[in-house]
């Protein structure tokens, strides 16, 4: 099917499942409806500043929702979704943004996404008062495994290399150990 059918089907399932609360519905709506349509809009001649504005707005909504959740699994999920929204990444999406928009998005949102990622990991450890992060902490592992590949790919595309990526990778190694096949040259 096409993108509209996939998006509509996913949202119908979410909205009819009564186990979802408001933040779940908001996160899924932003991730699987709004961002998909922003990507479609970007491919149909939208200006890059409009697209970046949408990405930043989606990021802010999800980040604020995460702040209201405290420091638990749902907060980590929302923060991951906020970082992906800032980059206009949708689960299983292909990178089909027009080159000009993708370049502008990376330039304006790439480093902030890396900053948010390492701050999320560091804050989680600090607020849960973990003296030495356990390699078994599922919230941290899930966060790093779900967002790590996106950030590795992002770093390779950035026009200017940044220390934020090094900081994120340092926290990732401390939290989940060294991952196999992590080939990123600086």
C-alpha positions, -999 to 999 in steps of 0.1 A, spaced: 0 0 0 9 36 -2 20 59 26 -15 72 34 -29 36 39 -1 26 62 -4 58 83 -42 56 85 -41 19 95 -15 24 122 -34 54 137 -68 35 136 -52 7 156 -38 32 181 -70 52 186 -92 21 190 -68 4 216 -81 17 250 -48 8 267 -31 39 252 -31 71 273 -30 107 261 9 108 258 9 76 238 -16 88 214 1 122 210 35 105 204 21 81 179 1 108 161 32 130 158 55 102 148 33 83 124 9 109 110 23 144 113 60 136 105 49 114 76 28 142 61 56 168 67 79 145 47 53 143 19 49 181 21 87 185 19 88 164 -13 61 187 -29 80 219 -30 78 232 6 104 256 18 131 243 40 125 268 68 89 256 70 99 220 73 125 228 99 99 247 119 76 217 118 104 194 130 113 217 159 77 221 169 71 183 169 104 179 189 92 205 215 58 189 220 73 154 226 101 168 248 77 186 270 55 155 272 86 135 283 93 161 311 58 156 325 64 118 327 94 121 351 123 97 345 108 64 335 105 41 305 78 63 289 99 94 293 128 77 276 105 66 248 92 102 244 127 117 244 138 92 217 107 101 197 115 139 202 151 135 189 138 115 159 112 141 152 138 168 152 155 149 124 122 141 107 129 104 111 99 81 111 101 44 120 110 25 88 111 57 68 134 60 38 155 91 34 134 107 7 137 144 17 148 167 -11 186 173 -9 183 210 -1 159 204 28 179 175 41 211 197 40 194 225 59 178 201 84 212 186 91 228 220 94 202 234 118 191 203 137 219 177 135 240 190 164 210 198 186 198 162 181 232 148 192 232 172 222 197 160 233 208 124 230 237 126 253 218 148 277 190 123 278 213 95 287 233 115 313 202 129 329 185 95 332 216 81 350 218 112 372 181 113 382 178 75 388 209 79 410 228 51 394 264 52 407 277 30 379 252 24 351 243 -13 348 246 -29 314 213 -45 322 193 -13 326 167 -19 300 156 17 297 191 29 288 198 -1 266 166 4 247 172 41 243 208 36 229 199 7 207 169 25 192 186 58 185 223 49 182 222 38 146 204 70 135 230 91 153 259 71 138 245 77 104 238 114 112 274 120 123 287 107 89 264 132 71 271 163 92 291 189 72 310 199 104 320 173 129 309 179 164 320 170 200 283 162 208 287 129 189 318 120 209 299 128 242 270 106 231 292 77 222 311 80 255 278 77 274 266 49 251 298 29 258 295 35 296 258 25 295 257 -5 272 293 -14 264 311 -15 231 288 -26 203 301 -48 176 304 -34 141 306 2 153 327 16 125 326 53 126 358 71 117 364 106 131 
